[in-house]
Each structure stands twice: as C-alpha cells, then as structure tokens.
Amino acid sequence: MANIRLLPDQLISQIAAGEVVERPASALKELLENSLDAGSTELNVALLQGGVKQLRVADNGCGVAREDLQLALTRHATSKIASLDDLERVASLGFRGEALASIASVSRTQLISRSANEKHAWRITSDGSDISTVEPAALDAGTIVEVNDLYFNTPARRKFLKTEGTEFGHCEESFRRVALSRPDVAFMLQHNGRALMRLTASEPDKRFSEVLGNDFAAEALSVDESAGGLRFWGMAAKPTFSRHTRDTQYVYVNGRFVRDKLISHAIRQAYQDVLHGDRHPAYVLFLELDPNLVDVNVHPAKTEVRFRDGQAIHRFIFHALHKALATPTGTSNLVTANQAPSNPFSLQGTQINSSYPTFQSQIDLRAAQGSPDFYQTLFGGIKQEFQNTNTDKTSGSETLGAEASEFGEPQQDFLLGFAIGQVHGIYVLAQNKLGLVVVDMHAAHERIMYEKLKNALDAQAVTMQPLLIPISFQADKLEVATVEEALSKGQGSLHQLGFDIAVLSPVTLAVRAVPAMLKDADVVALARAVIRDLGEYGASRALTERRNEMLGTMACHAAVRANRSLTIPEMNGLLRDMESTERSGQCNHGRPTWFQVSMNDLDKMFMRGQ
C-alpha cells in the first residue's frame, strides 16, 4: 500500500484547473467576472484560434495594486471575502480565489494592471508553475489579462479540446451570458483580429435585442414582479417564439448566470399551459434576493446555487411568470402606428383615440334576435359593457352602449378593433388604429373555450346540459370498460367534466348530457376523446397532471370550425372575448391566434409614397 503524501502545489493547481477551466470559454467567463467585480464599465475581449492560442480581456476597472500582483496568481488569495460570514452573504461574482491561479497554472499568462494611485502600470507573467517578478509596464488604467497557449503543459487535457470553431462558439456564448447580465457595461468581442460584436451601455431591452436579435425582442413580453424582498424581472418570449432547443434560456441570480433545476422547473410549469410538445421557451430572467438567502458556494464553476427556502422561490417565480403569460389581450395597449405589435402582450399604456370610418360605426355589434342561442353558446361571457344595449324597435337590431358619436367615432376603443369581414371561413379581418388585424377564428375560440373550461373545473361548476334525445354510438371494448369503471365509482370523474354517459350494451354507449358550454360540439367525437383520456391515464391522472391536455382536447372539439361563416356581430363577439381572456394571444398548442399588419406595412406592399 502506497504511503500518503502531500501533492506539489503545481499539481494541486492543475487539478483545480480541471474543475474551473474546462475549456477557453471557462477561462473567459472567470476573467470577465473578475473585470465586472473590479467596477469596469468597458470590456474588450480578443481571441485567437477560438481562445486556445490566445485569450485577452482588457477592462477599465479599479486595477490591482503592485503589492497584490503576486497574490493575484496564487491559489485561495482573494480580496472579496475574509470570513465565513462574508462567504454566506457574498455579492461578488468571484470569491474563491482559484480562477486566475488555475488559469495561470495551465497557460502562459500575462497580467498588466494599474490602480488609481499608481504612477504607472505593473506586469507579472507566469509560464505554468514559473511566476516572474513584478516589473513596470505601460497602461493608462484598468487591467489586461492575456492567456496564451492554454493547456500547453498538460497535453492530455489539450487533446480533448474541439475544433477552433467549436471552442469559439463556446467562448461567444460565455460572452453573451455576461453581456446580457450587465446592460450598463460596454463590451466588444474580436476573433482572429475581426470585430464581431460591439455593445454600448444601454437599457436592458436594447441589450437583449442586440444580443438575442430583434425577433426575440419583438416576440417577448416584460416580466417584473416584487414581493417579500424578492424581485423577478426580465423578458420572456411568448409561446409562438418557442424553440427546438434550450439555446435561448438565460437565468441570473443576483447577476450571476446559473443553471438551477428549481428555477427551470418553475418556468416550465408557468409555460406548460401554453406550450406543448417538445418545444422550449426563450427568456432572459433575473432573480434578485438577499445574498443570505442563497448559497453560491456549491461548485467551482459557480453556475449552481441552493436556496434557503426553495419552495417559496419556486412559487414566486411560477406566479410571476404565469401572471405575465396570462395577461388578457384586451389589457395590452397599442404601440406607435409604424410598429406592428406581433406580440399582443408587450403593448403597454396607450389607448386608441382616433376616428374610424363612418361606415364602421353603423355595424350591428350584437347578434341579431334570430340567433341569440348560437351567439350565447359561441361567445358567452362577453364583457359587461357589451351587455348594456339599446333596442331599435324599427329595425329589430341591437347596438352597443359603445355606440358611435355624431362624428362617426366609437365611444370606446379596443385593441383588436372591429370586424370587417371573413376570409374563406378561416380568418377574421378586423380594423384597429394601427391597421389590419388577422385572427385565426378556430385557434382563438379554442383558447377561449379552454380557459372557460379550466375556470369552471377549478370552481367545480361545470354545468351539465341534458340532451333531449340521448345520442348512442358504437364503442369498442376498451371504451365500454372505461365507462363501466367510471360508473362503478358513481361516475364522479365524468360528472366533474360535465358528462353523463351510460352503457346500453357491450358495444354501445349513450351520451345523456354534455358540458353546457360544449353543447354544440360533435357529441360523439367529444365523448370519445374524453373516454380515451380517462382510459389511457386513469381518472385520477386525467383530472390532475393530464387535466390541461384533456381540457384542451375538449376545447378543440367545441371551437368554431373552419369554413364556418360568421356574421359581423359574431366576429366582434369573438374579438371582445379574446380581449378579456387570459393567454388569448396563442392557441392551446402555442400557435398565434392573431397578427397585426400596420398601415405602414400595407403602404409598403402597395408602394404608397414611393
């Protein structure tokens, strides 16, 4: 048996480097965080050969004093903590005192720095384990760290590095993460002498747009909630901007990029009602809390954290994001007329206040007396202000309380405007202040019905509508067995959903009642869908973890079908219901329910003014 012995300092540093410096991107992350901790407002990054040949970070921070340069390359030497109490409430990005020493141990590193009270800068270099003496150097202010030939003295580790393009891709991602976390700091990224990204200090939304693209910014909604010393803010893309991968997911805890399972789960839970299948949401979100409530000393890479009260954090994040995603379309406000609001939830604060054409005010905005049942079934629950009507006895029609003024202007304005027609029985066309609104009527009505079903089930108030004549249909053995099992338990699960189904024979079922709000749906198809879910998942799972999927199926069967001709009042009823329904910007599968085409876009199509 070999004797126990102390390891040489160089080997200890190289072992530590294996945890802290997995690849050039890891070194870049540590250097950038050191620069931010130094109070830098400008950071310039230059890479050669994906950062393997050279990785250079220059900042304008407070610098390192001459007498501290030697310690800067020494393990477990840091200016950021001095006691256990400091560690438990650490607010800086770095604190271990390992990163720079680990990097220096596996590279040829040069550190040049000048603090505010120094007459000139000072330089120190390392060649693996060999550290030079401090000598004078030229530098206006701040610090430059230059890392050359990473892993030159550990060839076994170097051979695991990937191609130049791959390593640069990882470095660019590290750069993006840090740049997103500090919009108030200017950044520049160069690779092989070519400038690839220049970011000036700016507001968060502009920085998010610059780093993640205009498409993300156009499709994102703002999140900002505070409670009990917690703040959760940032931007989350609506479900229609979902991705096949998780490449646009950035979460920060007190400014530190993290990969935390608890936070990720809360975010997934918030999106689960609007994002199905294998799609992933996109977001840049920040959690701010007292440093005493979170432990960042979990892993050398510092991307993992532990919360003192994880359940409270989970609930707070879920409710904050769920609230943002659930914002009814009607509470959103319009942006300027030259910008098409493809995101119905990002339009905060403006109200339409311009005149519509006089013919628009003459439209009958309520259903005709001849079809009240259809209207009530299809678009029941419309806002109270639309129920205050005046009856025109001579014409037999109803007009809204928001009737036109003598100048032809509606007294009340609406985000989705007023219907002007229908295209192929699929799309509703409406006019609002910005221009043209195009609505997928089936997708929109599906979301409306889905939200109503959810609310009714939550309130245990799914009203059952008995059928005058029960509808029987041929069923297979599994369907009959599922209903028999439900009947043996008092049909509780079916009644909860608003159904009364009976077994007439070994191969025949009869539907005696359906949910009142779904009475115009295809009863047989609707019953089969519910029975299938109950049979596949069991009543317990179907009404708990699979509930939303089952209600979504029911809503789809009940939604108005394509090629269904609607009257103008029915179209307006749909628009008003969309404005008062949570998450109405997308259907149950995450697809958009409406788009805005601005007057500016229409003018461009017809080359007006050119």
Number of C-alpha atoms within 10 A of each C-alpha: 3 4 4 6 6 6 9 8 12 15 12 14 23 23 14 19 25 14 14 21 25 15 22 25 23 19 23 26 20 21 25 23 16 20 27 21 17 18 15 21 18 20 23 17 23 20 26 19 15 24 26 25 17 21 26 21 21 23 27 22 24 19 24 21 17 21 10 13 20 18 15 21 25 19 19 14 19 17 12 17 19 11 8 9 10 13 19 16 16 20 19 18 20 23 23 17 19 22 30 24 24 26 31 29 33 29 24 23 26 19 24 26 30 27 20 15 9 14 9 16 23 23 23 22 23 21 18 23 18 12 18 13 11 17 12 14 14 12 15 14 20 24 27 25 22 22 27 23 18 27 26 18 17 14 11 10 15 17 9 10 15 13 12 14 11 12 19 21 14 18 24 20 15 20 21 18 21 21 22 25 23 18 20 17 20 18 22 19 21 17 19 12 10 11 12 10 17 14 19 17 17 14 11 17 15 17 22 23 16 17 18 17 12 13 12 21 22 18 22 27 22 22 20 15 18 14 9 7 8 14 18 21 19 21 25 25 22 30 29 21 20 21 14 10 12 13 12 15 16 21 22 24 23 19 17 24 21 19 17 15 12 16 21 16 14 22 22 16 18 21 21 19 21 23 23 15 9 9 16 20 23 24 25 23 24 22 21 16 17 12 17 16 14 19 17 26 17 11 11 16 18 20 16 18 18 15 16 11 10 14 11 11 18 18 12 20 26 20 16 21 25 21 16 22 25 18 21 20 26 21 18 20 18 24 18 12 13 13 16 21 21 19 23 32 26 23 20 14 10 12 16 16 13 11 16 19 12 15 9 17 22 13 18 18 24 22 22 16 11 10 10 12 12 13 21 15 14 22 22 17 17 18 13 7 11 16 13 12 14 12 11 10 8 6 7 10 16 19 23 20 16 17 19 19 11 9 11 16 20 23 14 15 18 21 25 29 22 26 27 17 15 21 13 10 16 19 21 24 21 22 21 23 23 24 19 23 23 19 26 21 25 23 28 28 26 26 27 28 26 26 22 20 23 17 13 16 18 10 9 12 13 22 19 20 17 17 14 8 10 15 14 17 14 15 17 11 11 14 23 22 17 19 21 16 16 22 17 10 10 11 17 15 18 20 18 18 22 24 24 24 24 20 18 13 11 13 15 16 23 20 20 19 23 26 21 16 22 23 17 16 19 11 19 15 12 19 22 14 16 19 23 16 20 24 19 12 13 17 20 12 13 20 20 9 11 16 17 20 19 20 23 22 18 24 27 22 21 23 22 22 17 14 13 13 15 18 19 21 20 23 28 25 26 24 27 23 23 26 25 18 24 22 30 30 33 24 27 30 18 23 19 22 25 24 18 22 19 22 18 15 17 13 12 12 9 9 9 9 6 6
